[in-house]
């Protein structure tokens, strides 16, 4: 069983993915920058030269000949153990000197040129010389051997731990504020960009909402929408084209079948009229009437497409009078009385006259078929714009009153009706903006009511 994927917000997902990508790029750039600086030797972490000078100062002494020597102090031993690149040079005013480690030749040649300097930092211009050359610290101090100058440089490239620390500090100090600004800009700009890019989809969606079964040939517009969505719109248009073609084939089949049925039904009805009067003739005439009605209902499926705007003003009283006159012989032959009363001389609606006549005809024929062959079938035109058709038959159970309007539904399995009439009534009334309902009749039986929007008063 496949899972169901919930819809997601494109703006939110795109914003977060952009921010994640920006964060990853910033971290990568900071790491690469720190690494490049470390490899090039530009990024150096100075150790405390004054600390080194102080250790040398405490260890410095003279031997019996007056030469400078270093006593093996604990601090000096620890400094030598921890500092692999340790170097320093000591010189007194008398020209005696002492050195340890690899003294750069540039500093070894200074000699007595700086005897009058008490302290200084000696180095190079960073952009013009090799950045890996460390600057030196010069300081004159008093020792057990007298006043001397100590020159040292104790710098080394970043260690791995310091590299991580420097990278982290650089990220926190530089990348995070930049990322915060980019995140704010992304959250503001992304919805605007997405909304503008997909603005055309609102128009396409509105077009899709207007498509129904009675509007064939409609297609969705592919203008002003992103190229990524065009294949979806084209696929929907192709599907609509296939549906239109299938519906046209269905229409042709129904129309051809209905027209083919009308001729033999008319011939059969003519021959039945020539038979002598009797109950058998009456039932046969009713059966041919139902066949004729079925053929007309099949044609009504096509007529529904044509009973749309522009509608005109239609008088429901005139429609009721016409239907009553046409169906009176059939009702009387079926054992009924047919009554017509109206609430006024004229009740007007905006609609299609032939479609409304067909809807009322179907209701009266339904009453003739299911009214129990007794009592009166009443047609009442009321205000503001309603038509009631009631009989005195067995009525319709409440639990089936919504089902009877479905196509091919029958109250009883042996019902000889086609099950299309009431469905056609509902569709015609819907096209006119009204509704049809059924309830108990005033004298028992069922009462069907067509409620339509009344026409506005005026000429």
Secondary structure, DSSP 8 states (H G I E B T S, - for coil): ---------HHHHHHHHHHHHHHHHHHHHHHHHHHHHHHHT--EEE--HHHHHHHHHHHEEE-TTS-EEE---HHHHHHHHH-TT--EEEEETTS-EEEES---HHHHT-GGGGTT-SEEEE---TTTS-TTS--EEEEEEEETTEEEEEEE--EEE--HHHHHHHHHHHIIIIIHHHHHHHHHHHHHHHHHHHHHHTHHHHHHHHHHHT--TT-TT-----TTS-HHHHHHHHHHHHHHHHHHHHHHHHHHHHHHHHHHHHHHHHHHHHHHHTS-SSHHHHHHHHHHHHHHHHHHHHHHHHHTTTS-SS-EEEEHHHHHHHHHHHHHHHHHHTT-EEEEEESSS--EEEE-HHHHHHHHHHHHHHHHHHSTT-SEEEEEEETTTEEEEE-SSS---GGGTTGGGSTT--SSTT--S-S-HHHHHHHHHHHTT-EEEEEE-TTSSEEEEEE--B--S--
